[in-house]
């Protein structure tokens, strides 16, 4: 997973949260408010993979709710339970083989 080709935002969102984060960081938005389905519905994960045009094995999904991880794992997506930022960043860096500058 050293080369990141695309980034998706898979959110159960409300109102103004729709396009967070701004600035073109995200390539694909999969928004529950727009679609009428939400995590942990497996269909929303499949839709994200379809829009990314990637297999689950090429993707990583981080979420702070454990209930949202098994549907992603069933699609062979690597999952990260995102509790504390420092732990989440360290785990994602290890999985993706890259470093993040949190001060930027």
N, C-alpha and C positions, 0 to 999 in steps of 0.2 A: 504494500500500500504506500510505497514511497512517492508515487506520482499522483497527486490529487487532480483529477480532470474536471470534477464538478462538485458543487456543494448544494445541498437541498435544505430547505427549511420545512419541517413537518411540525405544524403547530395546531394545538387546540387554542384558538385565539378569540379575542373579543375586540371589536371596534378598531381603535387606532393602533393596536399592536400588530396589525396585519403585515406590514412590511418592515418589521424589525428583524435584524439590524439594517439600517439604510446604507446607501453607498455602494451598491453592487457587489457586496460580499457574497450574496446568495445567488446561485444560478437558477434554481427552481424553487418555487413556493408551492407547498401543498397545505392549504389552509382549511381547517375543519369548518369554519364559519361559512366559507364559500361552497364547499363540497357537500355539506350536510352529513358528514361522517367524521368520526374522531378516533384518536388513539384510545384504547388499544384495538380497534377494529382492524383486522388483518388487511382489509381492502385498501386502507389508506397507505399502508406500507408498500403494498404491491403497486399502487398508483405512483408513489414516489420513485420506485425503481423503474417503472415504465417511462416516466418523464425524464429520469436521469439517463435512461438507456444503458443501465448497468445491472449486472447480476448482484444479488445480495452479498455474495462473497467478496465483492469489490467495495463494499460500503461499511461505514461505521455509524452507529446510532447512539447518541447520548441523551439520557433523560433522567430527571430527578424523581420519577415515580416508578418503582420496581414493576408494577403491573403492566407498564408499557413495553417492557423488554422482551418477554417471551414471544409475542407475535413477530418481532423483528428477528429474533434468533431462529424461529421456525423457517424464515426465508434465507437463512445462512448469513444474515447481517451480523457483524461483530457489534456487541453492545457494551456500553459503559454506563454504570449507575453514577449519575452526576450529583453527588452530595456536596462535597467541599470543593471549591474551585481549584485549590492547589493539587488535590488528588486527581481531579478530573483532567486537568491540564497535563499532569505527569503521565497519566494512563494514555491519553490521546497522543501525546508526543511519542511514547513508546510504540504504540500501534502504528502510527503514521510515519515514524522514522524522521520526524522533523522537530524543530524547536520553535516555541512561541515566545515572542517578546511581549510580556504582559504590560510593560510600561508604555508601549507604543499606542 
